[in-house]
Every structure is written in C-alpha cells, then in structure tokens.
C-alpha cells in the first residue's frame, strides 16, 4: 500500500509539473530572446508593495496627495471601477484570473534599437480574457476619438487567430488564456507560431532561464535573466573583458567582478519581500573564483581565507561597506595584470610621487597596507563644536588592515604633512591624545577664527582623527568634542552624554555590545578619541566573515 501511495504521489507531481509547463508564459517567447523580466504572481507583488510601510506613509506628503487628485489619476481610478463593473469582479480577482500564472517581458539586444519586445500575460480564464480585450479595445478607440487620432485599432488574422494593431508600434493577440503585446507585428506572429506549433523553439526549452532560476532563492516576486554572451562576443566586450588590462582603474576597482561577468553565460536577479517587511534584491552569476586567473585576484582572498570583515553597524548608519582589495598584489603582479603602457606609467608615478611621500616609496606603501577595507557613514544631529554649521554632514570612518606596522607610521607622517600645508590658511589646530597607550592625532578648526570662503560654517562638521591600533589603521572624519584643555567646563556634562556619538556603535560581532551607554536621547554627536581606539581594537580582534565583499544600505 505504501508503494502505491508513493507512485500516486509521484504521478500527481508529474501531472502538476506538466500543467505548469503547459501554462508557463516562457513557452510563447522565442528562444532568440536575450533577456526576460518575470513576475510569477502580479497580485502578490502588488499586495507586497502596498504593504510596505514607506509606501503606506506616502499619503502623508502634500505633494503625493496633490498628485492623487490630478485628472489623470482620477481618470485611471474611474477606469478601474469601470473594468470591475463590466467584468463582474474586484481588481484583485481580475488580476489573478487574467495574469495569475505569470507575466514575462522579453526582448533581444540590437545595436539599431529596433529589436522587438514581447510581453506575455498568462492567465487562467480564456473567456474573461476575450471580454477584457474587447473592453480594452473599446476604451482605446474612445480615447483615440477623444484625442482626434487617426490610429484607430484595426483587426487582422494570422494563421486563423485574430491580431490587433494600433498604429505602427502597438500590436496584440490573444492565444488562449494568454495575451501577447509587442512593438513589432513579427514578434506577435512568432509568439502565435509557438502557441500553434508547440514550445520546442521557445525560451522554456533553453538552458539559460532554467539555470538562472536554479541559482536564485525560491519564489522571487520579480526575477530577471540576461544573456551575457552578446556583450561578451561583441568587439567592445572582447576588449573590455580581456587580460592583461590596459586600464588600471578598471582592474583596481572592478577587476574580479568584470572577470565573473566576462565568463558567466548569464546574469540572474531576484527580488523578495522579507517577513519583516523589508525588501531584498540579489544578483547572481554562474561563474565564481575560477573566472579570475590563479594568483591575479585583487578582490579575492586566497582560498581558505575569509572574504571580508563584517560591515560596520553604528547607530543611524546611512551606508556601510566591507570589501577585500589587495593593493600589494596590484604592484607585485603588475607585469601579469597590466599591459606595457600602464606598467610604464605606474613605474613613472612611483618616481614622481617620491618627493610628496616624505621619503617613502609608493610601492612600499602598497605592499604594507592590508587587504581588508571597511567604510561607514552615519547621520549626526550635531557636530563636535559648540558653534554649529548651517548644514550638518554625516560622519564617516575608514578602517583598513595593515600587513606591516610601518604603514601606520608612514600614514602618520603623511597626514601630518598634508594637514600642515593644506591647513595653513584655516589655521588647523593639532590635537594629540593618548588613550590606553594609543596615540590619536586629530585636527580642529579654531572657533574664534574666520574663513571668508566658508559662509555656511561647513568646516565645523569636520574634526578629523586617525590612529594605528594593532594591525588596524582607522581614520575618522569627525573626531569629536574639544580637547580637555580647551573645553568649556560648563559644557562637560552634556559633552560626556554625547560620547556614544553617531559612530560610537561601530563594532564587529566580537565587540562588547553590553557596554552601558548614556540615555537614549537625540543628542547624537561625533566619535571621541577613546572611541577611535576601541574601534581599532575591535576591528583587529573581530572574527572575519567568510564570503564576498558586502555592502549594506539601510532603507
């Protein structure tokens, strides 16, 4: 009996799979298509968007309320009500019956910009689609009459099926429970050929879209498949993706990613609505580390080593990114990475920059700096000065690992020299402080001075600070409150209250999150010197995360 039930279950799954394939909108898309944008359930997508909190709150804005009262919006609302009345169902039910099986937009890349685009809307009720299409044609014709347009809908037939044409750029046809819409009549005919002849020459039989779905998490609300081969095989693509590179900047900033794009047969994207109400979009390709030649991956940690540090997450974070970039390998392997011209330019740059690097060589700095980089920006309500700027600028910090402590000493000398020459006009004030054995070097603008070019006092957003902590180098744009010898004693309690600051929460998983903080008020300030030291130590002892470079942008 158990065997019988198993066979029955397998048979049922096979039947369901065949039924889904029979209604899959891809069966009406020619396999020559180079991209598809797909929505499996339009109703779920609409409901998810409407349930998103920022969307629900848009009505609080006057400009949105005004837009909703415009003539076009009111006309669209009346039209929706008209459709519901004529078709005998509310819009969610109509959406399910007319498009519930899926919607696909497909097209082909073409240099002339004349390539056809095909939209397939797959429903489950052929009779409802016939009534809906007749109603749509009636509305289009009435609108054309109202605008005194000569492009009235005209009907034709192709292989016994009715086709509809409005002008030269809008063509439609119904294929059973599906509606085909295109800018070219040839695309409608190709879709109808697949409907009549069968799906054997359709995109559903191609491996690209199927493989793209396999590498995405299940059940995306919106998915994208892009065939990358046309770009890779074009003359521009061959030049763009080749190695060694003739453009050092391209290699430096996106070399590993370009290798993956240049070798992957397709790009897949999926968009998801998370249980907590947030949205997630993921982009994936079929190639990985093997796309980059062995030993030439500037953005790839060696096999068996972590891919990047965890992203920093202070309070009020605006942007946080963590990535791996081995600039030392960029110099050491330049003969393999770059063509002859850029190599000569790099060698010449080292000679020319020597006099600006306080006796250091560019190659020395590149080899000494580590491969793990992190950057974070966070909102701050107030700057670290009693005198406030007209416009507050977010606070940000940069953290990089060091292979050699000499990099920290070199940066100390370089940044001091830069501040000495660049800050002469503004009379920057050097502030040095030792916290737990770590020397912090910072600069502040004098509040009793004047800077005619800075009418909005933007300079009071900045009090930069840097420090070397273990094998980490940390630079912070906003170092915090006044030094102890200049601080107004009457302000000290309030300043102490703000020590947690906009960046005080910059910490990794290994940090002590239980440390007590001041009361949860809105007096968010910049990072104090002792917080810079704590940031550096936490970055050094934080356990690295396996994976790829990560960027987080909270919404």
C-alpha positions as CSV (number, residue, x, y, z in Angstrom):
1,X,0.0,0.0,0.0
2,X,2.9,2.4,0.8
3,X,4.4,1.7,-2.6
4,X,1.1,2.5,-4.3
5,X,0.8,5.8,-2.4
6,X,4.3,6.8,-3.4
7,X,3.7,6.0,-7.0
8,X,0.4,8.1,-6.8
9,X,2.3,11.0,-5.3
10,X,4.9,10.9,-8.0
11,X,2.3,10.8,-10.7
12,X,0.5,13.7,-9.1
13,X,3.7,15.8,-9.1
14,X,4.4,14.9,-12.7
15,X,0.9,16.0,-13.7
16,X,1.3,19.3,-11.8
17,X,4.7,19.9,-13.3
18,X,3.4,19.2,-16.8
19,X,0.4,21.6,-16.2
20,X,2.7,24.3,-15.0
21,X,4.9,23.9,-18.0
22,X,1.9,24.0,-20.3
23,X,0.9,27.4,-19.0
24,X,4.4,28.8,-18.5
25,X,4.5,32.2,-20.3
26,X,8.0,31.4,-21.5
27,X,6.5,28.8,-23.9
28,X,5.4,31.8,-26.0
29,X,8.7,33.6,-26.1
30,X,11.1,32.7,-28.9
31,X,14.4,31.2,-27.8
32,X,16.3,34.0,-29.5
33,X,15.4,36.4,-26.7
34,X,18.3,37.8,-24.7
35,X,16.5,38.9,-21.5
36,X,13.4,38.3,-19.6
37,X,11.8,40.2,-16.7
38,X,9.3,37.9,-15.0
39,X,6.6,38.3,-12.3
40,X,5.2,34.9,-11.3
41,X,2.3,36.4,-9.3
42,X,1.3,40.0,-10.1
43,X,-1.2,40.1,-7.3
44,X,1.4,39.1,-4.7
45,X,3.7,41.7,-6.0
46,X,1.1,44.5,-5.8
47,X,0.0,43.4,-2.3
48,X,3.6,43.3,-1.1
49,X,4.3,46.8,-2.4
50,X,1.1,48.2,-0.9
51,X,2.0,46.6,2.5
52,X,5.4,48.3,2.6
53,X,5.4,50.9,5.3
54,X,7.1,53.7,3.3
55,X,4.5,53.3,0.6
56,X,1.6,53.3,3.1
57,X,3.0,56.6,4.5
58,X,3.3,58.4,1.2
59,X,-0.2,59.8,1.7
60,X,1.2,62.0,4.5
61,X,3.1,64.1,2.0
62,X,1.3,67.0,0.4
63,X,2.9,66.5,-3.0
64,X,1.6,62.9,-3.1
65,X,-1.9,63.9,-2.0
66,X,-1.9,66.6,-4.7
67,X,-0.7,64.0,-7.3
68,X,-3.5,61.6,-6.4
69,X,-6.0,64.4,-7.1
70,X,-4.8,65.1,-10.7
71,X,-7.0,64.5,-13.7
72,X,-5.1,61.5,-15.0
73,X,-5.1,59.7,-11.6
74,X,-8.8,60.3,-11.1
75,X,-9.5,59.1,-14.7
76,X,-7.4,55.9,-14.0
77,X,-9.4,55.2,-10.8
78,X,-12.7,55.7,-12.7
79,X,-11.4,53.3,-15.5
80,X,-10.5,50.7,-12.9
81,X,-14.0,50.9,-11.4
82,X,-15.5,50.6,-14.9
83,X,-13.5,47.5,-15.6
84,X,-14.6,45.9,-12.3
85,X,-18.2,46.7,-13.1
86,X,-18.1,45.4,-16.7
87,X,-16.1,42.2,-15.9
88,X,-18.0,41.5,-12.7
89,X,-15.2,41.1,-10.2
90,X,-12.9,43.3,-8.0
91,X,-9.4,44.1,-9.3
92,X,-7.5,41.5,-7.2
93,X,-9.6,38.7,-8.5
94,X,-9.4,40.0,-12.1
95,X,-5.6,40.2,-11.7
96,X,-5.5,36.6,-10.6
97,X,-7.6,35.3,-13.4
98,X,-6.0,37.4,-16.2
99,X,-2.4,37.3,-15.1
100,X,-2.1,34.9,-12.1
101,X,0.0,32.4,-13.9
102,X,2.7,34.9,-14.7
103,X,3.8,37.9,-16.7
104,X,7.0,38.0,-18.8
105,X,8.7,40.8,-20.7
106,X,11.3,39.6,-23.2
107,X,13.5,41.2,-25.7
108,X,16.7,41.0,-27.8
109,X,19.7,43.2,-27.8
110,X,20.2,45.1,-31.0
111,X,22.5,48.0,-32.0
112,X,19.8,49.6,-34.1
113,X,17.4,49.9,-31.2
114,X,14.8,48.4,-33.4
115,X,14.6,45.0,-31.8
116,X,11.2,43.7,-30.8
117,X,10.0,43.5,-27.2
118,X,7.3,40.9,-26.3
119,X,5.0,41.0,-23.3
120,X,3.2,37.8,-22.4
121,X,0.4,38.0,-19.8
122,X,-0.6,34.5,-18.8
123,X,-4.0,34.0,-17.1
124,X,-6.3,31.0,-16.5
125,X,-9.7,32.2,-17.9
126,X,-9.9,32.4,-21.7
127,X,-13.4,33.7,-21.8
128,X,-12.6,36.5,-19.3
129,X,-9.6,37.5,-21.4
130,X,-11.8,37.7,-24.5
131,X,-14.2,40.0,-22.7
132,X,-11.4,42.1,-21.2
133,X,-9.6,42.5,-24.6
134,X,-12.9,43.6,-26.2
135,X,-13.4,46.1,-23.4
136,X,-9.8,47.3,-23.7
137,X,-10.2,47.9,-27.5
138,X,-13.4,49.9,-26.9
139,X,-11.6,52.1,-24.4
140,X,-8.7,52.6,-26.7
141,X,-10.9,53.6,-29.6
142,X,-12.9,56.0,-27.4
143,X,-9.7,57.6,-26.3
144,X,-8.4,57.9,-29.8
145,X,-11.7,59.6,-30.9
146,X,-11.4,62.0,-27.9
147,X,-7.9,62.9,-29.0
148,X,-8.9,63.1,-32.7
149,X,-6.2,60.5,-33.5
150,X,-6.2,58.6,-36.8
151,X,-4.5,55.5,-35.3
152,X,-7.7,53.5,-34.6
153,X,-7.4,49.8,-33.7
154,X,-7.6,47.6,-36.7
155,X,-8.0,43.8,-36.7
156,X,-6.3,41.2,-38.9
157,X,-5.7,37.5,-38.8
158,X,-2.6,35.3,-38.6
159,X,-2.9,31.5,-39.0
160,X,-6.5,31.7,-38.1
161,X,-6.0,33.8,-34.9
162,X,-7.1,37.4,-34.6
163,X,-4.4,40.1,-34.2
164,X,-5.0,43.7,-33.3
165,X,-2.8,46.7,-34.4
166,X,-2.9,50.3,-33.1
167,X,-0.6,52.4,-35.2
168,X,2.9,51.1,-36.1
169,X,4.2,50.3,-32.6
170,X,1.4,48.5,-30.7
171,X,0.3,45.0,-31.7
172,X,-1.7,42.5,-29.7
173,X,-3.2,39.0,-30.0
174,X,-4.9,36.5,-27.6
175,X,-3.5,33.0,-27.5
176,X,-6.0,31.0,-25.4
177,X,-5.6,32.2,-21.8
178,X,-2.6,34.4,-22.7
179,X,-2.3,37.9,-24.1
180,X,0.6,38.9,-26.4
181,X,1.7,42.5,-26.7
182,X,4.6,43.8,-28.7
183,X,6.0,46.8,-30.6
184,X,6.5,44.7,-33.7
185,X,4.0,42.6,-35.5
186,X,6.7,40.0,-36.3
187,X,7.1,39.3,-32.5
188,X,3.3,38.7,-32.2
189,X,3.5,36.2,-35.1
190,X,6.5,34.4,-33.6
191,X,4.6,34.0,-30.3
192,X,1.5,32.7,-32.1
193,X,3.7,30.3,-34.1
194,X,4.8,28.8,-30.7
195,X,1.3,28.7,-29.5
196,X,0.2,26.7,-32.6
197,X,3.3,24.6,-33.2
198,X,4.4,23.9,-29.7
199,X,7.1,25.1,-27.3
200,X,10.1,23.3,-28.8
201,X,11.6,26.5,-30.2
202,X,10.6,28.6,-27.2
203,X,12.7,30.0,-24.4
204,X,11.3,27.4,-22.0
205,X,13.5,24.8,-23.8
206,X,16.6,26.9,-23.4
207,X,19.0,26.2,-20.5
208,X,19.7,29.9,-19.6
209,X,16.5,30.9,-17.9
210,X,16.1,27.5,-16.3
211,X,19.7,27.6,-14.8
212,X,19.1,31.2,-13.7
213,X,16.1,30.1,-11.6
214,X,18.2,27.3,-10.0
215,X,20.8,29.6,-8.6
216,X,18.3,32.1,-7.2
217,X,16.5,31.6,-3.9
218,X,13.0,30.2,-4.4
219,X,9.8,32.2,-5.1
220,X,11.1,35.6,-6.2
221,X,8.4,38.2,-6.7
222,X,10.3,39.6,-9.6
223,X,13.1,37.8,-11.5
224,X,15.5,38.8,-14.3
225,X,17.5,36.8,-16.7
226,X,20.1,38.4,-19.0
227,X,22.1,36.5,-21.6
228,X,25.6,37.9,-21.3
229,X,27.1,36.2,-24.4
230,X,26.1,39.0,-26.9
231,X,28.0,41.5,-24.7
232,X,31.0,39.2,-24.3
233,X,31.3,38.4,-28.0
234,X,30.9,42.0,-29.2
235,X,34.2,43.8,-30.2
236,X,33.8,46.2,-27.3
237,X,33.1,43.3,-24.9
238,X,36.2,41.4,-26.1
239,X,38.3,44.5,-25.4
240,X,36.6,45.2,-22.1
241,X,36.9,41.7,-20.6
242,X,40.4,40.8,-21.8
243,X,43.5,40.3,-19.7
244,X,46.0,41.9,-19.1
245,X,44.2,45.2,-18.7
246,X,45.0,48.4,-20.4
247,X,43.0,50.4,-17.9
248,X,44.5,50.2,-14.3
249,X,41.4,51.8,-12.8
250,X,39.1,49.2,-14.3
251,X,41.3,46.4,-12.8
252,X,41.7,48.2,-9.5
253,X,38.1,48.9,-8.8
254,X,36.2,46.1,-10.6
255,X,38.7,43.6,-11.9
256,X,37.2,40.5,-10.2
257,X,33.6,41.4,-10.9
258,X,34.5,42.0,-14.6
259,X,36.1,38.6,-14.8
260,X,32.9,37.0,-13.5
261,X,30.7,39.0,-15.9
262,X,33.1,38.1,-18.8
263,X,32.9,34.4,-18.1
264,X,29.3,33.8,-16.8
265,X,26.7,32.8,-19.5
266,X,24.0,34.9,-17.8
267,X,23.0,37.2,-15.0
268,X,20.2,36.4,-12.7
269,X,18.3,38.7,-10.4
270,X,15.6,38.0,-7.8
271,X,13.6,40.4,-5.7
272,X,12.0,39.2,-2.4
273,X,9.7,40.7,0.2
274,X,11.0,39.6,3.6
275,X,8.8,38.5,6.5
276,X,9.9,41.6,8.5
277,X,8.6,43.9,5.7
278,X,11.9,44.7,4.2
279,X,12.9,44.1,0.5
280,X,15.9,42.0,-0.7
281,X,17.4,42.0,-4.2
282,X,20.1,39.5,-5.1
283,X,22.2,39.4,-8.3
284,X,23.9,36.1,-9.2
285,X,26.0,34.7,-11.9
286,X,27.1,31.2,-12.8
287,X,30.9,31.8,-12.6
288,X,32.9,32.3,-9.5
289,X,36.5,32.4,-8.3
290,X,37.5,30.3,-11.3
291,X,36.8,33.3,-13.6
292,X,40.0,35.1,-12.4
293,X,43.4,33.6,-13.4
294,X,45.1,32.0,-10.5
295,X,47.1,34.5,-8.4
296,X,45.6,37.6,-10.1
297,X,42.6,38.2,-7.9
298,X,42.9,41.6,-6.3
299,X,39.4,41.3,-4.9
300,X,39.6,37.6,-4.0
301,X,41.0,36.4,-0.7
302,X,43.2,33.3,-1.1
303,X,41.4,30.0,-0.9
304,X,40.7,29.1,2.7
305,X,40.8,32.7,4.0
306,X,37.9,34.9,4.9
307,X,36.4,37.1,2.1
308,X,35.9,40.3,4.1
309,X,35.2,41.8,7.5
310,X,31.6,42.2,8.7
311,X,30.1,45.5,7.8
312,X,30.2,48.2,10.5
313,X,26.8,49.0,12.0
314,X,26.8,52.1,14.2
315,X,23.5,53.8,15.3
316,X,21.9,55.8,12.5
317,X,24.0,54.1,9.8
318,X,23.4,55.5,6.3
319,X,25.9,53.4,4.3
320,X,28.2,50.6,5.2
321,X,30.5,48.6,3.0
322,X,33.2,45.9,3.5
323,X,35.5,44.6,0.8
324,X,38.7,42.8,0.0
325,X,41.3,44.6,-2.2
326,X,44.9,43.5,-2.2
327,X,46.7,46.6,-3.5
328,X,50.0,45.0,-2.7
329,X,49.4,42.3,-5.3
330,X,48.4,45.1,-7.7
331,X,52.0,46.3,-7.5
332,X,53.8,42.9,-7.2
333,X,51.9,41.3,-10.1
334,X,51.7,44.3,-12.4
335,X,53.6,42.5,-15.2
336,X,50.8,40.0,-15.4
337,X,47.9,42.4,-14.7
338,X,48.7,45.3,-16.9
339,X,49.7,45.9,-20.5
340,X,53.0,47.7,-21.2
341,X,51.7,51.2,-21.3
342,X,50.1,51.3,-17.9
343,X,53.0,49.5,-16.4
344,X,55.4,52.2,-17.5
345,X,53.0,54.8,-16.2
346,X,52.9,53.2,-12.8
347,X,56.7,53.0,-12.6
348,X,56.9,56.6,-13.6
349,X,54.3,57.5,-10.9
350,X,56.5,56.0,-8.2
351,X,59.4,58.2,-9.2
352,X,57.3,61.3,-9.4
353,X,55.4,60.8,-6.1
354,X,58.5,60.1,-4.1
355,X,59.1,63.8,-3.2
356,X,55.5,64.0,-1.9
357,X,55.6,60.9,0.3
358,X,58.1,62.1,2.9
359,X,60.9,59.8,1.7
360,X,58.6,56.8,1.2
361,X,58.1,54.9,-2.0
362,X,54.6,54.2,-3.4
363,X,55.4,50.5,-3.8
364,X,56.4,50.4,-0.1
365,X,53.0,51.7,1.0
366,X,51.1,49.5,-1.4
367,X,52.8,46.4,0.0
368,X,52.5,47.4,3.6
369,X,48.7,48.1,3.6
370,X,46.4,45.2,4.3
371,X,43.7,43.8,2.0
372,X,40.6,44.2,4.3
373,X,38.8,47.6,3.9
374,X,35.7,49.0,5.6
375,X,33.8,52.3,5.2
376,X,30.8,53.5,7.1
377,X,28.7,56.7,7.1
378,X,26.2,57.6,9.8
379,X,23.9,60.5,10.5
380,X,24.8,63.0,13.2
381,X,22.4,65.6,14.5
382,X,25.2,67.8,15.9
383,X,28.8,68.4,15.2
384,X,31.6,68.3,17.8
385,X,31.8,72.1,18.1
386,X,29.7,74.4,20.2
387,X,29.5,76.5,17.1
388,X,27.2,74.6,14.7
389,X,27.4,74.5,10.9
390,X,24.4,75.6,8.8
391,X,24.3,72.2,7.1
392,X,25.2,69.1,9.1
393,X,27.2,66.5,7.1
394,X,27.1,62.8,8.0
395,X,30.0,61.4,10.0
396,X,32.1,58.7,8.3
397,X,35.1,56.4,9.1
398,X,37.5,54.3,7.1
399,X,39.2,51.2,8.5
400,X,42.0,49.2,6.8
401,X,44.1,46.3,7.9
402,X,47.9,46.5,7.9
403,X,50.4,43.9,6.8
404,X,53.2,45.9,8.3
405,X,53.1,48.4,11.2
406,X,55.3,50.7,9.0
407,X,52.2,51.6,7.1
408,X,50.7,53.2,10.2
409,X,53.9,55.2,10.8
410,X,54.1,56.3,7.2
411,X,50.5,57.4,7.2
412,X,51.1,59.3,10.4
413,X,53.9,61.3,8.8
414,X,52.0,61.8,5.5
415,X,48.8,63.0,7.1
416,X,50.6,65.4,9.4
417,X,52.4,66.9,6.4
418,X,49.2,67.2,4.4
419,X,47.5,68.9,7.4
420,X,50.4,71.3,7.8
421,X,50.4,72.5,4.3
422,X,46.7,72.3,3.4
423,X,45.5,73.6,6.8
424,X,47.8,76.7,6.9
425,X,45.1,79.1,5.7
426,X,42.4,77.7,8.1
427,X,44.9,77.5,11.0
428,X,44.1,74.0,11.8
429,X,44.9,73.1,15.4
430,X,46.7,69.9,16.1
431,X,45.3,67.8,19.0
432,X,47.2,64.7,20.2
433,X,45.8,62.4,22.9
434,X,46.9,59.1,24.3
435,X,44.2,56.7,25.2
436,X,45.1,53.3,26.6
437,X,48.6,53.6,25.2
438,X,47.4,54.5,21.7
439,X,48.3,57.9,20.2
440,X,45.4,59.7,18.5
441,X,46.2,62.5,16.1
442,X,43.4,65.0,15.3
443,X,42.8,68.4,13.9
444,X,40.2,71.1,14.8
445,X,39.2,74.4,13.3
446,X,39.6,77.4,15.6
447,X,36.2,78.8,16.5
448,X,37.5,82.3,17.0
449,X,39.0,82.4,13.6
450,X,37.3,83.4,10.3
451,X,37.3,81.8,6.9
452,X,35.6,84.1,4.3
453,X,35.0,81.3,1.8
454,X,33.1,79.2,4.4
455,X,30.0,81.4,4.8
456,X,27.9,78.4,6.0
457,X,30.4,77.2,8.6
458,X,30.7,73.9,6.9
459,X,34.2,73.4,8.4
460,X,32.6,72.8,11.8
461,X,31.4,69.5,10.5
462,X,35.0,68.2,10.4
463,X,37.5,67.4,13.1
464,X,39.4,64.5,11.5
465,X,41.3,62.0,13.6
466,X,43.4,58.9,12.9
467,X,45.2,56.2,14.8
468,X,47.0,52.9,14.4
469,X,45.7,50.2,16.7
470,X,47.4,46.9,16.5
471,X,47.2,45.8,12.9
472,X,44.4,48.2,12.0
473,X,44.5,51.8,10.8
474,X,41.5,53.9,11.5
475,X,40.6,57.4,10.1
476,X,37.5,59.2,11.3
477,X,36.1,62.3,9.7
478,X,34.6,63.7,12.9
479,X,36.9,63.2,15.9
480,X,34.5,64.7,18.4
481,X,34.4,67.2,21.2
482,X,37.0,69.9,22.1
483,X,40.3,68.8,23.7
484,X,40.3,68.8,27.5
485,X,42.4,71.9,27.9
486,X,40.0,74.0,25.7
487,X,36.8,72.5,26.8
488,X,34.2,74.7,28.4
489,X,33.7,73.2,31.9
490,X,30.0,74.2,31.8
491,X,29.5,72.1,28.7
492,X,31.3,69.0,30.0
493,X,28.2,67.0,31.3
494,X,26.4,67.5,28.0
495,X,29.5,66.5,26.0
496,X,30.1,63.5,28.2
497,X,26.5,62.5,27.5
498,X,27.2,62.6,23.8
499,X,30.3,60.3,23.9
500,X,28.4,57.4,22.3
501,X,28.1,59.6,19.2
502,X,27.0,58.9,15.7
503,X,29.7,56.3,15.2
504,X,30.1,55.0,18.8
505,X,28.4,51.8,17.8
506,X,30.9,50.9,15.1
507,X,31.7,47.3,16.2
508,X,32.1,43.8,14.9
509,X,30.5,40.6,16.2
510,X,33.4,40.3,18.6
511,X,32.8,43.6,20.3
512,X,31.4,44.1,23.7
513,X,27.8,45.1,22.9
514,X,26.8,45.1,26.6
515,X,28.8,48.3,27.4
516,X,26.4,50.8,29.1
517,X,25.5,53.8,27.0
518,X,24.0,57.2,28.0
519,X,20.3,57.7,27.9
520,X,18.6,57.2,24.6
521,X,18.1,60.9,23.7
522,X,18.6,62.7,20.4
523,X,22.0,64.2,21.4
524,X,24.0,62.2,18.9
525,X,27.5,63.5,18.4
526,X,30.7,62.5,16.6
527,X,33.2,59.9,17.6
528,X,35.5,60.7,20.5
529,X,39.2,59.8,20.7
530,X,38.7,56.9,23.1
531,X,36.0,55.5,20.7
532,X,38.6,55.6,17.8
533,X,40.9,53.4,19.9
534,X,38.0,51.0,20.7
535,X,37.0,50.9,17.0
536,X,40.5,49.9,16.0
537,X,40.9,47.2,18.7
538,X,37.5,45.7,17.8
539,X,38.3,45.7,14.1
540,X,41.6,43.8,14.9
541,X,40.1,41.1,17.1
542,X,36.8,40.7,15.2
543,X,36.4,37.3,13.6
544,X,36.5,37.7,9.9
545,X,33.4,36.6,7.9
546,X,33.6,34.1,5.1
547,X,32.0,35.3,1.9
548,X,32.2,38.1,-0.7
549,X,32.5,41.9,-0.4
550,X,29.4,43.1,1.2
551,X,27.5,46.5,1.1
552,X,24.6,47.4,3.2
553,X,22.4,50.4,2.5
554,X,19.5,50.6,5.0
555,X,16.2,52.0,3.7
